[in-house]
Amino acid sequence: MRSFLLLLAPLWMLLVVGCQVSSVPASVGGHGAEPQVVVDRNNIDAPLAWGGEVRCGSRGCYLGVVEHETSKLALHRLSGRASSFVDRQPLAYHPDSAKWLTDDLLVAAVEDSDSLDVFRIEQEKLVRVQQIGIAFHPRDVIVLGTKGGEHQMLATPYSGKRVAWVQWQENIAATAKVQWADWCASPWHPVKVSRTPKLDGAAIAVACLDDRKVVIVPENKLTADPLTLANFPYVPRMARPSPSGKWLYIAIEIGGKNARIDMDSGEIQFIDVHEAGSVSVVTVNDEFVIWGGDRLLQLQRVAVDGTIKEQRWLPTSGFSTGLQLIDADGDGEQDLIVFNSDEGGVDVIYGPLWDRASKVISTLKKN
C-alpha cells in the first residue's frame, strides 16, 4: 500500500487501542438519578476508510465515507455525540475518497471504474444519479465550486501525472465536461489555497508522492504547468493551509521532520515531529497544527521561527491518513474526524482538542 507501509513500526505498543469510545462524568441530576456522561470520542464502523467527509447542513450532520476493500459508499448520521448507520451502496473495486457537493449530493472517486460516481440522498437512501468517466484511476476528488447547479471538481490519480478538471450540471443527462492536464508524479490530496508566493490569487496545492515535492497550479487555469514550491528528501504525503492562508503545512513520511511554507515569502521551515513522521495534517490556526500517523495524533503549537512551543498527543483507532475539523455536535468547539485507512474505522474526537490531549506520549500505553 505504497510507501506509507514504512510507518508500520512498533508505535502501536505505545497507544490506547481499546478506547474507541470513552467518557467522563458530567452533572448528576436529582436524588437517586443516574449520573449523566459526556462522550468525548466515538468510533464509526467503516473498514478501510480511505476517505470521506462530514457535512452539517439543512438535513443535519452526515458522514459520507468510502470503504476501500469492500468497495462501498456508506452514509452515517451524526446526532449530538452519537452516530447511526443510514445506508450503504456498492461501487466498483477500490473507491478512494468521497466529498459532498451539496447537502444531499455526494461524489466518490472510484479506481476500477475510472470514474467519479455521484449519489443523491433520497428517503434516507443513496441513489446513484451519474457516473462520470475520467479515464484514469482516481485517488482523490475535491469540490472547487458550485453555481446554479453546476459543480466544478478536480480528480487526481492514484499514480501517474494525469489530473481531470470536471464540470457537471445536476439534473441534466448530458455528459459532463472533462479536461485533462499533466501535473507531477502521484499528486495526492489536492487543496485550495488563498495565496502563494509565486502566483497572484487562489491556487491548488498538492503533495507529489513520487516526485517528492509540492506544486501549485492557478485555480483559474488548472491546465497550466505546475510550479514547484518545495522539494523534500522524503515523501510528502499531504499539504494543508492554515485558515488565514499564511502557512502551508506539509506532512512528510519518516525522517522525523515535517515542514511548512510561508505563503508570502516562500520560506521553508522544518518542524520536529515523531520519528515515524506523518501521513496527514490539519490546521486549527496559524500556529496550532495536528499531524496524523499510525494510531497517533501529534498536536503542536509552532512558533514563528518553526520551533515547537508546546505539543500534546491523542490516540486514534488506526492508521490515520485523513483529518477533518468540523463542529459535529454543535457545541461551538471544533471536533476532529479521523479517517483510518486500515481496519480502524472513523474516529470522531470531540473538542476542545488541546484540553483532551495528553502532555506526554508515555501515557498512551496499550491497556
N, C-alpha and C positions, 0 to 999 in steps of 0.2 A: 504493500500500500504506500509506495513511494518512499521518499527519504525520511518521512517523519517516523518510520519504524525505528530509526536510530534512537529515538527518545524513549523507547520502551525499556527503561532501566529499572533497577530495584526501587524506584521512587515510591511505588505503591506501599512499600513497607512502612513509610512514614505517615500514611494517611488514614483518615477515618473512612473506611469503606462502608460501614453499616449505617451511617447516619443520613440516609436519603431523606428522611423526614424527621425533624426534631422540633422541640417546642420548649417554651419557657413559661412558668406560671404567670398569669395575669391577675386580674382582680377576682375577689371572692364575693359572691352575692350574699343574700340574706342568710339567716340562721339555718344551717342544715343544707344549704345549696352546694352543688358540686362546683369546685373551682374551675374557672374558665382557663383556657390555654390559648396562647398566641403562637401559631406555627411560624417558624422563621425560615423554613425551606420546604420544598415539595419536589417530588420526582415523578415525572410522567413517563410511562412505558412507551418507548419508541426505539426499537432496536436499530442500531447503526444510524443514528440521527445525523446524517451528513450535513443537513441544512434545513432552514425553515425561518419562520418569523412570527412574532406575536403582533397582532394589531388590535387596538382598542378603538372602537368607533360606535356608530349608531346601533349596531347589533350587540354591543358588549365587547368583551375581550375574547379573541380566539387565537389559538396556536395552529398554524399550518406547518407540517413537518414531513419531510420525505424519510422513508425507511429504506435505506440503501440496498441491503441484501435481499429483503423480501419484496422489493420493487412495489412499494405502496406510497400513496399520499394520504396522510391522516389528518384529521381535524379534531381538536380538543377545545372545549370551552373552559375559560378561566373565570371563576366567580369568587371574588374576595381572595382568600388564600386556599381555595380548593380548586380542583380541576375535574372534568368529566369527559369521557370519550364521546365523540359525536358520530364520526363516520370515517371510513377508510376505503379507498378505491385503488384498483390495480393500475400500474404503469408498466411500460416496457422495462427491460432489465437495467438496473442501476440508475435510479434517479439520484441527483446530487445536491440539488438546492431547491428552495421554494420561496417566493415573495408574494406579498399582497399587491394587487393592482388597485382595488377599491375595497370597501367593507365587505363585499360579497364575491369578489373575483380574486382567484389565486392562481399563480403560474408556477409550474415546476419545470426544471431543467432535467432532461432525461437522456442518458448516454446512448442506449442501444437503438432508440428510435430517432436519434439525431434531431431532437425536437424540443420546443417549448410547448407544454400542454397546459391549456387554460381551463380552469374549472370555476363553476359558479355554485354558490350555496343556495339550494332550493329546498325548502321544507326540511332543513337540517340534513340534507344530503349533498355530497359533492357530485356535480354533474359536469362532465366534460363538454365544453362548448367549442373548442378549437384545438387543433394540433398544428403547430407552425414548424415546418421543416427548416433547419438551418444548415444542413449538410456537414456537420461535424458533431463529435461527442461533447456536449456542454457540461462544464463543471459548475458554472455559476450563471445566474441571471440576476440583474438588478433593474429596477424601475427608475427611469430617468425623469419621467414626467407624464402627466395625464391632462388632456384638454379636450373638451367636447366629445368625450367618449373615445378619443384616440390615445393610445398608450404607446409610449416610447420606451423600449427596453434594450439592454445590452447583454449579450450572451458571450461568455468566454470559455475556452476549451479546457478539457482535462489535460490534454497535451497538444503540442503544436503551437503555431503562432496565429492561426485564423480566428478572428472575432466576428460577431454578427451584430449589426445595428438593426433593430426590428421596430417597425411601426405597425400597430394592429388596431383596427377600428372595431369596437364591440358592436354586436348586433348586425354586422354586415358579413355576408358569406364570402365575399371576395378574399382572395389570398392576401396575406399580409405582405407588406413591402420589406424586403431584407437586403441590406447592403453588407458587404464583407470588406475586411481590411486585415493586414498582417501587422502584428504588434511585436511581441517578443516570445521567447520560448516558455510556455506554460504560465500564462498570466492568470493567477488565481485571485479571487475575491476583490474585484474592482470596486472603487468607491468614488463618489463625487467629492471634490474639494473646492472650496470657495475661492482660493487664491494659490498661486505658485510663484516661485522665484524666477521662472523662465517664460511665463505666459501672462497675458492680460486676461482677467476674468476667470470664470469657473473652468474646471478641467476634470478629467477622470484620471485617477492614480491607481496603479496596480503593481503588486509584487510579482516578479517573474522568477518562478522557482528555478528553472533550468538555466536561465541566463544569470541568475544571482544578482539581480538589480531591480530597482524601482523606476518605473517610467510614468510619464504623464502624456495625455492627449487632450487638446482643447475640446470642451463639451460641445461646442457648436460645429466641430468638424472632426468627427470620430475617424474619418478615413485619412486624416493627416498622419504623417510619420511621427511615431512617438519620440519624445525627448527623454533622455536619461537623467534622473535626479541623483542617483547614487548607485555605486557598485559595492558588493559585500563579499567577504571571503567564505561565508556560509550561506545556506539557503534562506532567503527572506520569504516568510510564509503569508504574511498579511500586513497591509498598510491601512491605518485608520487615522483621520484627522481629529484634533481636539475641537470642541464645539465652536471656538472662536475662529478656527482656521489657522491659527498661529503655528501649530506644530503638526507634523505628520509622523506618527509613531509607527515603528516597524518591528514586528515580531520575527525573530531570527532563530532558526533551528540550531541547537548545540552551540558551543563556543562560549557560553556564559555572558554574552553581551547582546542586548537589543540596541535599537537606535531610534533617534528622532531627527527630523529635518526641519530646520527653521524655514517656514514657507515665505518669509520675507527676504532673508539673506542667502538661503541655500546652505547654511552651515549644517554639518552633520555632527551630532553628539552621540557617543556610545554610552549605554546605560548598563550598569552591572545588574545581572539577574541570576536566578538559579542556574547552576552549571548545566542542567539539561536543556536550557534555552526555552523558547516559547513557540507556540504554533498559532496563537490567536491574541487579539488585543482589542480593547475598547477603552475610550477615554471619558472620564466624568467631567473634567475641566482641563485647562491648560497644563496643570501640574499633577493631577490625580489620574493615574493610568492603572488598568488592570490587565495583567498578562495571563493567558491560559496555557496549560500544559497537561501532563499526564496526572490526572486526579488532583490537580492543584491549581489554585489561582494565587498569583502574587500581586498584591496591591501596593502601589508605590506613590509617594509624593516626591516629585522631582524638582530640584532647584533650577534656577535659571541657567546655571552652568552645566546641568546634566547630572550632577551628583544626587544621591538619594538622601532626602531629609528624613523620611520615615518609611517603613514598609511593614506590611502585615500579610497574613496568609488565610486562605479559605480552602477546605477540601471540596472536591467535586466527585461525581459518581463514575467518571470515566475519562477518556482521552478528549479533552475539551477544546475542540477545533473551531467552535463558533460561539460568539458572545453578542448579546444584545441588551441594551439598557432601556427599560420602559417601566412606568408606574403601573404594574399589572394588577395591583389590589386597590388602587385608588386612594391610598393614604397620604399622598403627597411626597413620598420617598421613592427614589429610583430603585427598581428591582433589577436583578440580573438574570437573564435567560441564558443557560449554558447548554449548547448542543454538543453531546458527546458522540463521537463518530465510531465508538465501539459499542458494547452492549450496555453502556451506562444510561441510556435514555436522555431525557431533557430535564435538567435541574432548573428550578425556579428558586432563586435565593432572594429573600425579601430584605429591603433596606431598613435602617441605614447600614450600608455595606461595610463601611470602615469600622463602625462600632461592633459589628458582629464578628469581625476577623480577629485571628489570634496574632499576638505580637511576636511569637516565636514558633518556628516550624516544628520544633521538637514536641510541641503539644498535640500535633496531628498524627499521633501514632495509631496504628491499627488496633481495633478492640480485640 
